[in-house]
Amino acid sequence: MPKFATGPARKRAPEKPTSDKRRHHTRKKRSIMYCSKCGKEIAEGAACPECGTPAVKTAVVPANVSEKDWLTSVLLCFFLGSLGIHSFYAGKTGIGIAQLLTMGGCGIWTLIDFIMLLCGSYKDSEGKAIVNK
């Protein structure tokens, strides 16, 4: 005779019915584009129905990001940082001259700038961050 538990039988929780309401439907986001010539709203990838200008997507640069190249800044800082060349490139002429005269603050200033460049917190003369795009 098999050995089973003699206690009360466990009741199972009733299964929840699946309904169509729980399914997630994803909608494709429609990007709104405008004609560069006349300003009319156009469909993505289509030509303007008003003037015939082809639709072209343009890259939008955020306002707080510098247009200076990040890799150029990093390489200048690594190889010529003790001369302050990366500061001249970023438009910081006064700091560049100070780094040139002090040999990059005996290398400490250069090391700090290099770490700030790698972290994306180094700013140009306009206060915009030089980041890897």
PEWO-V348024 format. One record per pair of residues at least 24 apart in sequence whose C-alpha atoms are under 10 Angstrom apart, sorted by sequence separation. I is the first residue (numbers start at 1). J is the second residue. D is the distance in whole Angstrom. If there is no record, write none. Layout:
I	J	D
I	J	D
//
This chain:
33	57	8
66	90	9
80	104	9
81	105	10
82	106	7
83	107	10
86	110	9
82	107	6
84	109	9
81	107	8
82	108	9
84	110	8
87	113	9
77	104	10
82	109	8
83	110	9
86	113	9
81	109	9
82	110	6
86	114	9
81	110	5
82	111	9
84	113	10
80	110	9
81	111	8
92	123	9
78	110	8
81	113	8
90	122	9
91	123	10
92	124	7
93	125	9
77	110	7
78	111	8
81	114	8
90	123	8
91	124	6
92	125	5
77	111	8
90	124	5
91	125	5
92	126	9
78	113	10
89	124	9
90	125	6
91	126	8
77	113	7
78	114	7
87	123	10
88	124	10
89	125	10
90	126	9
77	114	6
87	124	8
88	125	9
90	127	10
76	114	9
77	115	10
86	124	10
87	125	9
90	128	10
74	113	9
75	114	9
73	113	10
74	114	7
77	117	9
90	130	8
73	114	9
74	115	9
74	116	10
74	117	6
73	117	8
74	118	7
73	118	10
71	117	9
70	117	8
71	118	10
70	118	9
73	122	10
70	120	9
70	122	10
65	120	10
68	123	10
66	122	10
68	124	8
74	130	10
66	123	8
67	124	9
73	130	8
65	123	9
66	124	7
73	131	10
74	132	10
64	123	10
65	124	9
66	125	9
70	129	9
71	130	9
66	126	8
68	128	9
70	130	6
71	131	9
65	126	10
66	127	8
67	128	9
68	129	9
69	130	7
70	131	6
71	132	7
64	126	9
65	127	9
66	128	5
67	129	9
68	130	6
69	131	8
70	132	5
71	133	9
64	127	8
65	128	5
66	129	5
67	130	7
68	131	9
69	132	8
70	133	8
64	128	5
65	129	5
66	130	5
67	131	9
68	132	10
69	133	8
63	128	8
64	129	6
65	130	6
66	131	7
62	128	10
63	129	10
64	130	9
65	131	7
67	133	10
65	132	10
65	133	9
61	133	10
//
